[in-house]
Amino acid sequence: MTNSGTVAAVDLGATSGRVILGHVDTAGVRMEHVARFPNGPVTLHEHDREALHWDVVELYRQVTDGLRQAFAAHPEIVSIGIDSWAVDYGLLRDGRLLGLPSHYRDERHEGGVEAVHERLDAAELYARSGLQHLPFNTVFQFAADPSLQLAQRALLIPDLLGYWLTGVEAAERTNASTTGALNATTRGWDPALRAAAGLPAGLLPTLRDPGDRLGHLLPAVADLVGGTAPVTLVGSHDTASAVVAVPATEPDFAYISSGTWSLVGVELDAPVLSDAARDANCTNEGGVDGRVRFLKNVSGLWLLSESVRTWERGGASLDLEALLASAAAVTAPVPVFDPADESFTAPGDMPARIAAWCGAHGLSAPASRAEFVRSILESLATAYADTLTTIGAITGKDVRQVHIVGGGSQNRLLCQLTADRTGLPVLAGPVEATALGNILVQARAAGLGGLGGASLEALRATIARTVEPVRYTPRADHTSPQSTPRRRMSV
């Protein structure tokens, strides 16, 4: 067992990517950022519509450039791990990419929902996959993909990048669990789900687990990046990695992985496939070490970032910290809306959509930018609280504290409002939870820092020793400014 060593975490989000070095020893983990690069949708004209895609080739170029910088700084890197957002994929034929992957916010998948449900009704779909209904789930994208019959292999984004780095095709199980083609109980590809999505035989690759070695860098890739190391599979769904790095020291916790999306849930040993879970639109996703992430996707800071982009396109020059401070000072009533409403999914004028939702539901729209921001954060905190209440009732889990990890853990107003709304202490941080979870799974696989064979709880204890979260206590006398009467959101 090695006492210390360095691994490289490739962490890809829907708006940016980064390559982070993790230096691991018996004292904990130290991170070193070596590369950061933008990521986002590319709009292409296709026949009679504008379609959203991912420029995954440019993403690969940025990843290899980041790895080159990493090896230049630390030639002794012993492992590389990749995580990304879920559900999106690339199609291969004879090892070649058939086209740029579609973006989950593209409207193409809408026809796929009806097609899948014609073959397998919603109840049976949930009983097999355990997945929350989201119109962009991979099975729906598959069913709407005209290139599917030309393809020999489908690889989710981190698996596609792993293939280009190593030449090995595989599907990492935590991310595969988000597709809707994986059986929640057997944790294998489900023939009925594959048939419902219209998948050709052999399209889905062999399943592998976090901690498995995918393969070494191809010689040409090693020459390109100036070094070589094995690629180790991690929780390649970014939320799976983030949950690994929740610094929980007690079992009765809930987590909110807060960023572009908010994933609100608890960790279980087995899936919950009850009618109550399906009616509440909760999901059972795979976690590291066979755990189940029982959660609900309730949207996230996409609402805020898209609002800021709208205002800046209109000529405003905004400082986010100042905007949040002005939102914290709001005393006028603000509306609480349903942040998971499908009208907020696509890019565009978010403040106008919020105002339209309020008008349609008999609420007065926010009157200023500060009120819009306060309305967004109050709505997110309310959705978090309602979701945790529902999850507690379904699972029987007695949640005693809430951990917020990811970029949203830096939003002090959101964290305090979450404590107020849930009535529970909130522990915020680490910000880079996804990268830390990625690093820890690699470190365990490589036997670094005495972590070889360590339990998930031991990995979390390492994070708790390394990062001190910020604690937010519910304010007993807090009254949130909100429009009344409030329509309770369906969770």
N, C-alpha and C positions, 0 to 999 in steps of 0.2 A: 504494500500500500504506500502511495506517495504522499508525503506531507504537504506538498505545495505544487502548484502548476498553474498554467494559463490556458483558458479556453476562449473561443470567439463566438459570441452570440449575434446572429443576424436576426434582427427584430423588425418586421415589416408591418406597418399600419396602413390604414386606408388613406392617410394624408402624408405620411413620411416614413422613411426607413432609416435604420441606423445599424452600424456595426460596433459592438461594444466588447471590449476585452474584460474577462473576469479573472482576477487573480485570486486564487483560492488557497487558503492554508488553514491551520487549526484554529486561528483567531477569527476566521470569518471570510467574507468576500469583499474585495475591493474592485470597483468598476473603473474602467478607463474608456471614454468615448473616443473612437478613432475616426468615425465617418458618420455623417448625417446627410440625407438627400431627400428631396421632395418626391412625393408619389401622389397620383390622383388620376381621375378619369380622363380619357381622351375621347373627344366627340368626332365621330366619322359619319359621313353621309352614306346611307345604305338604301338604295332604291327610293322609297318615298318617305323616309324618316331619318332623324338624327339618332345614332346609336352610341351608347357609352361603352368603352372598352378599357382594359388595362394594357399599358405599354410594357408588357412583361419582359420584352427583350431589353429595353432600356433599364428596367429594374435589375435584370441579371448583370448588365454592364456595371451598374452602380454597386451591386453586391460584390462582384469580383474586384472592382477598384477599391472598395472598402477592405476586402480581405488582403489585397496587396499592401495597403497601408498598415494593416494589422501585423502582417508577417515582417514588414520592414521595421516595425517598432519592437516586435517580440517574436523572433524566429522560432522560439521554443514552443509555440502553440501546440497543444496536444489533441485538440478536438474542435470541431465546428458544429454548431446547431442552428437550425432555422425555424422560426415561427412566423405566422402571418395571420391575417384575417381569415374567416371561414368561407365556405360555400362555393367560391369561384374556382374555376378549373381551366386547364388547357387540354386540347385534343391532339393526339399524335397519330401519325400514320407513317410506318417505316421509320419511326424515331424522329420524324419531323413535325414541327408545330403546324397545324392546319390553318390557324388564324389567331389574331389577338383575342385573348379571353374576354368574354363579356363581363361587364361590371354589374354587381348585384343590384344597383339602382336603375339599370336599364329596364325598359318596359317590356322587353321581349318575353320575359318569363310569365306574363299574365295569362297567355294562352295555355301554358303548361299546367297550370293549376286545374283547369277544367278537364284537360286530357287525362291527368293522373287520377282525378276523382271519378272519372267514368270507369276506370279499370279497378279502382280500389277505393271504397268509401272512406270518409274521414276517420270514422271510428276504428276501422281495421288498420288504417295507415298509422294511427297513433298507437294502437296496441302492439304493432310490430316495431316501429321506429322510436316511439316515445318522444317525438319531436314536436315542439311548439309549431303551430301553423304560422309560417311566414311565407309570403308569396314568392320570395327569392330563394327558398330552400333549393338545394342542388337538384333534387329529383324533379322539381318543376322546371328548372332551367334545362335539364336534360331533355324533358319532354317537349320543350319548345325549340330545341337546337336543330336547325336543318342540316348541320354538318355531322350529326351523330352517326349516321349510317356509313359515313366515309372513314370513321375513326377506328383505330385498333386499340387505343388506350386513352383513358382519361386520368389526368393527374391534377390533384388540387395544387394550389399555388406553391406552398412550400415543398411539396413532393416533386413538382415540375422543376423547381430550382435545384433540388437535390439530385434529380436525374441529370441535369446539365452539368452539375459539378462532378458526379461520380459515375454516370452511365448506368445506374441501378434504378429500376422502376419499383416503387413500393408505395403503399398507402399507410401513413401513420394513423393509428387507431383513434386518437382523441379528435383529430380533425375529420376523419371519416365518419365519426358519429354525428357530425353536423349536416351530412349530406341528405339524410332521409332514406338512404339505401342500406344502412347498417341496422341489424336487429339489436334492439336495446338490451335484450335478455341474453342472447347467445354471443353478442359482440362480434358476429361475423356478418358477411354480406348476406342479405335476405333475398332468396329467389323471387318471392312475390313482389317485393319492393322494386327489384330490378326490372321485373316484367311490367309493373305499373308505369315505370319511367320510360319504357321502351328501349332498354339498354341492350345493345348487341352482346353476344356471348364473348367473354374474355376482355370486355372493356375495362373492368375494374381490376386493379393490380392486387398482388398479395398484401395482406395486412401485416403490419409490424408494430411493435410497441415502443413507447418512450424508453430510452436507455439502450435500445438495440443499435448496433453499428450498421449504418447504411452501406458505407464503402469508403475507400480512400479517394482523394481527388484524382481525376484523370490526369495523365502526364501532361497533356496540353494545358489543362487548367492550372496544375502546379507550376508550370513554367510561367503562365500568365500572372499568377499571384505571388510568385517568388517564394514558395514554400509548400509543404505538404502536411496533411493531417487527415485523420478519418472524419467523415461527417457522421455525427451521432444523432439519432432521432430523439427529439425532445417532445414535450407537449406542443405539437406544431400548431394547434389552434391557440392563438395568443392568450385567450382567456384561460385555457388549461394551464399554460405556463404561469400566468399571473396568479392563479389560485394556489399554485405550489409555494409562491413567495408571500402569502398572507402570513404575517408574523403572529399567528394565533398561538397562545399557550394553553388555552382551554378549548374543549370540544364544542361548546355551545355557542358557535359564532355563525354569523351570516357574512357574506362578502358582497361588495359592489365593485365590480371592475369598471371603472368610470373613465370614459374617453369619448370618442366619437359616438359609441354606443354605451349603454349602461346594462351590464349583466348582473342581475340581482338574484342571489340564491344562497343555497346551503350545500354542504357536501354530505353525501349519503353513501352507504355501502351497496345499495341495490336500487334499481329504477323504481319509480312509482308510476304505474300505468293505469290508474283508476279513472273512472268517469269524471270525478271531481278534478283531477289533475288536467284531463283533456279539456273540460269545460272552462277551466281557469287559464287555458292556453300556456301551461307551464311546460318546460322541456327537460329531457333527460339527456345530458351530453356526457361524453366520456372524459374522465380525468386521469391523471397520472396514477399509476399503481392500481388501476382498475376501479378507482372511485367514480362515483356518479356526481356530476354537477347538476343538481336539480335547481333550475333557475327560470327566470323570465327575462326576456329582452324588452326593455321599456324605453328604448331610444336613449339619447344622451346629449352630450355637449355639442353634438352636430347642430342642434337647434340654435345654440348661442353662436357658434362659429359661422354658421350660414347667415344668421342675422347680421353679424358684424361685416361679413363680406358684402351683403346687400347695402348696408349703410356706406361702406367704403366705395362701392361702385357708384354711389350717388354723390361722391365727392367729399365725404366726411373723413377726417383724420382722427382715428380713435386710439386711445390708450386703454387697454383692457383692464388694467388695475384700477384706473380712475373710474371706468365704467362700472366695475363691480363695487367700488366704494360708494358711488352714487346710488346703485341699486340697494345696497345695505341701508342707506339712509331714507329710503322710500317709506312713507307712512300712509299714503293714500291706498285704498283698496285696489288690489290687482286681481285679475281673473286667474283661476286655476283651471287649466285645460288638460286634455288627455294627450301626453307627448307621444304616445304610441299610435295615434291616429295616422292612417295611411296617407293623408294629405300632406304630411310633413316628411315623407320619405325621399322625394326627389329633390335635386338641387333647385334653387330659385329664391324668390322673394319671401323669406320666412316670416318677417313681420306682417306682411300682407296676409299670409295664410293663417297666422295666429289670430289676426283681427277678424278674418272671415269665419274661423271656427267659433270665436266668441260670439259674433253676431248670430250665427246659426243656432247657438245654444243659449241665447237670451242673456248674454253677459256683455258688459261694457268692455271694449278693447282698451289696452294700455294706451296712455296718452303721451308718453315720452319714451326715449330710448332706455332710460333708467328703469321705467316701469315695465317695459318689455323684458329687460334682463331679469328683473325681480320676478315677473310672472313666469318666465322660463324656469328659473331655479326653484320657485315655490312649487311649480307643477311637477318638476322632476322629484323633489323631496317628497311630495305627496304620493306620487306613483311608487317611489321606493317603499314608503310606509305601508301603503295599501297592498303592495306585492308581498312584503314580508309577512303581513297579517295573513294573507291567503296561503302562502307557503307553510306557515306555521300550522294552520288549520288542516292542511292536506297531509303534511308529513308527521305532525305531532312533535316536531323538533322545537324545544324551548330555547329560543335565541336570547342570549344575555348581552351580546355586544355585536356591533356592526363594524367590519373593517372595510374602509374605502381604499382601494389601491388604484394605481394608474394616474393619468394626468389630472383627473378630477379631484384627486386628493389634495391638490394645491389650491383648489377653489374654496377658500375659507368660508364664504357665505353659504355655499352649497353644503359643506360638511356640517355647519352649525344648524342649518335648516333641517338637514336629515336627522340630526340628533333630536331636534325639537319635535319633528313630525312623528318619529318612531318612538320617542320616549326612552331611547336606549343610548348608552355611551357610544360614540363613534371614534374609532382609532384610524387616523388618516396616514397613509403611506405604507410602503414605499411608492414613490412616483414611478420608478422603473421596475415595477413588479414583474412584468412580462420578461424582460431581459434577465432579471435575477432568477426567476424560475427556470428559464432556459439554461442559464449558467449552472445552477445547482444540479439539474438532471444530468448534464454533461459531466460535472465534477464527480457525482456519485458513480457514473459509469466508468470513469477513468480512475476512481479510487483516490481522488485528491482530497486533501484536508481531513483525512480520517473519515470521509463520508461513504466509502465503499460499503455497500449493503445497508446503508442507513434507511430508516423508515421515513415516510413523508413527514411525520411529526418531528423527527430529528432535523430534517431539512428546514422546516419552519422555525425550529429553535435556533438554527444558525442565523436565519434572517432576523429573528428577535434580538439576537446578540449584536447584530451588525447595524440595524436600523431602529431608531427610536421613533415610533409613530406619534403624531400630534393627537392629543385627546380632546374631544368636544363633549361637553356634558349638557344634557337637555336643560333648557331654561324653564323653570317651573312657572314663571310669570309671563312666559312669552305668548303673545297673541300676534299671529301672522296677519299682515294686511291682505285680505282676500275679498273678492266679490262674493256676496251672499244673495240668494241661496246658492250653494255650490252643488252642481250635479256630480254625484259620486261616480268615479270612473269604474268601468268594468275591468276587473283584473282576474 
